[in-house]
Amino acid sequence: MTRGRIRVGAVAAGAIVVALALWLVMSARNHQSQLKGPAASSASPAEHAPLSEPGLIADVHRLHTPVYWVGPRANVGYEFDLTRDGRTYVRYLPRGVQAGDPRPDFLTVGTYNLVHPMADLRTAGHELGGETVHLPGGAVAFMDRSRPTSAFIVGRNWKAQVEVYDPTPGKAMELVLMGDVRAIR
């Protein structure tokens, strides 16, 4: 067998592996969207339309557990996801962006229910050596300097740790420090 044929065979095998990986990711994403349950978007999976603010609030209220966000924003729709392990995500989608868009280009707030969210945040702050800030009312915020697109916050007596993600470095921590993070009511 010549080197050329071996190279073509290796490229073909690599393409097959990539195609298989993409198929698995897309299948998992479709399966996950079918498992969202009562907290999922009221839009049918075929529509992929972002939720309105009232639609988001209605979906969250069905959970009977706090879900956090950074408040309403102008000219956006919302995407709400609930994972099997109880994590929730609120994504802010600009007009024209469909729910389910795979790009990590959008403001997103994750709520992670934990047994000891404050202790976990403080431990991460010490271990990672990031920026920890004590906020009014007993809240603590943290940002890992090596990942400046995410900031975490835990308020006094919260049962969850909240992550704010924004693709612009430092913007997530800015939103946290401005006091925008709050439970959806």
C-alpha positions in Angstrom: 0.0 0.0 0.0 1.4 3.4 -0.9 1.7 6.4 1.5 -1.0 8.3 -0.5 -3.6 5.5 0.0 -2.7 5.3 3.7 -3.2 9.1 4.0 -6.5 9.0 2.2 -7.7 6.1 4.4 -6.7 8.0 7.6 -8.5 11.1 6.4 -11.6 9.1 5.6 -11.5 7.4 9.0 -11.1 10.7 10.7 -14.1 12.1 8.8 -16.2 9.1 9.8 -15.3 9.7 13.5 -16.1 13.4 13.3 -19.5 12.6 11.6 -20.3 10.0 14.3 -19.4 12.5 17.1 -21.6 15.2 15.5 -24.5 12.7 15.2 -24.1 11.7 18.8 -24.1 15.3 20.0 -27.2 16.2 18.0 -29.0 13.1 19.1 -28.2 13.9 22.7 -29.4 17.5 22.3 -32.7 16.4 20.7 -33.2 13.8 23.5 -32.4 16.4 26.2 -35.0 18.8 24.7 -37.6 16.0 24.9 -36.8 15.4 28.6 -37.3 18.9 29.8 -40.6 18.1 31.4 -43.1 20.7 32.8 -40.5 23.4 33.2 -39.7 23.4 29.5 -40.6 26.1 27.1 -44.3 26.2 26.2 -43.2 26.4 22.5 -43.3 23.1 20.6 -39.9 21.7 19.7 -40.5 22.4 16.0 -41.0 26.1 16.6 -37.9 26.9 18.6 -39.3 30.3 19.4 -37.8 32.1 22.4 -40.2 32.7 25.4 -41.6 36.0 26.3 -41.0 37.3 29.8 -44.5 36.1 31.0 -43.9 32.7 29.3 -40.5 32.4 31.2 -42.1 33.3 34.5 -45.0 30.8 34.0 -42.5 28.0 33.2 -40.4 28.8 36.2 -43.4 29.0 38.6 -44.2 25.4 37.7 -41.0 24.3 39.3 -41.7 25.5 42.8 -38.0 26.2 43.4 -36.0 29.4 43.0 -34.6 30.1 39.5 -32.3 33.1 39.1 -31.8 35.6 36.3 -30.5 39.1 35.9 -33.9 40.6 35.3 -35.7 41.5 32.1 -33.8 43.0 29.2 -35.1 44.9 26.2 -35.3 43.3 22.7 -34.6 39.8 23.8 -36.5 36.5 24.2 -35.7 33.9 26.8 -34.8 30.2 26.6 -35.4 28.1 29.8 -33.8 24.7 30.3 -34.0 22.3 33.1 -31.5 19.4 33.2 -32.0 16.0 34.7 -29.9 16.9 37.8 -32.1 20.0 38.5 -29.8 22.7 37.1 -31.7 25.5 35.3 -30.5 27.9 32.7 -32.0 31.1 31.5 -30.6 32.3 28.2 -31.2 35.8 26.8 -31.6 35.6 23.1 -31.5 38.7 20.8 -34.3 39.1 18.3 -33.9 36.7 15.4 -32.0 34.0 17.4 -33.9 30.8 17.8 -34.1 28.8 21.1 -31.6 25.9 20.9 -29.0 28.0 19.1 -25.7 26.2 20.0 -23.5 29.2 20.0 -22.1 30.3 23.4 -22.7 34.0 22.4 -25.5 34.9 24.8 -26.0 36.0 28.3 -26.9 33.0 30.4 -27.8 32.5 34.1 -27.4 29.0 35.6 -28.9 28.0 39.0 -27.3 25.1 40.7 -29.0 23.7 43.7 -26.4 22.6 46.3 -26.4 21.4 49.9 -23.7 24.0 50.9 -23.6 26.6 48.1 -21.8 29.3 50.2 -19.1 27.0 51.5 -18.6 25.5 48.0 -18.2 29.0 46.6 -15.7 30.1 49.3 -13.7 26.8 48.8 -13.5 27.5 45.0 -12.4 31.0 45.7 -9.5 29.9 47.9 -8.5 27.0 45.7 -8.6 28.8 42.4 -7.2 32.1 43.6 -9.8 34.2 41.8 -11.5 37.4 42.8 -13.9 37.0 45.7 -16.1 39.9 46.7 -18.3 40.2 49.8 -21.5 42.0 48.9 -24.1 43.8 51.0 -26.6 41.5 52.7 -24.1 38.7 53.2 -23.8 37.6 49.5 -20.5 36.5 48.1 -19.4 36.7 44.5 -16.5 34.9 42.8 -14.8 35.1 39.4 -11.9 32.9 38.3 -9.5 35.3 36.5 -8.7 32.6 34.0 -12.4 32.4 33.0 -13.6 36.1 33.1 -16.7 35.3 31.1 -18.4 33.7 34.2 -19.1 34.9 37.7 -20.7 33.1 40.6 -22.8 34.4 43.4 -24.5 33.0 46.5 -26.7 35.0 48.7 -27.3 34.6 52.4 -29.6 31.6 53.0 -29.7 30.7 49.3 -30.0 27.0 48.5 -28.2 27.5 45.2 -25.1 28.8 43.6 -25.8 31.1 40.6 -23.5 31.4 37.6 -23.8 34.4 35.3 -22.1 33.9 31.9 -21.5 36.6 29.3 -19.2 36.2 26.3 -17.7 39.6 27.0 -14.9 39.2 29.6 -15.8 40.9 32.9 -19.4 41.6 32.0 -20.7 38.7 34.1 -19.0 40.0 37.2 -20.2 43.5 36.4 -23.8 42.2 36.4 -23.3 40.4 39.7 -21.7 43.5 41.3 -24.5 45.7 40.1 -27.0 43.6 42.1 -28.9 42.3 39.0 -29.0 38.7 40.1 -32.3 37.8 41.6 -34.9 35.0 41.8 -37.6 35.1 39.1 -40.9 36.0 40.8 
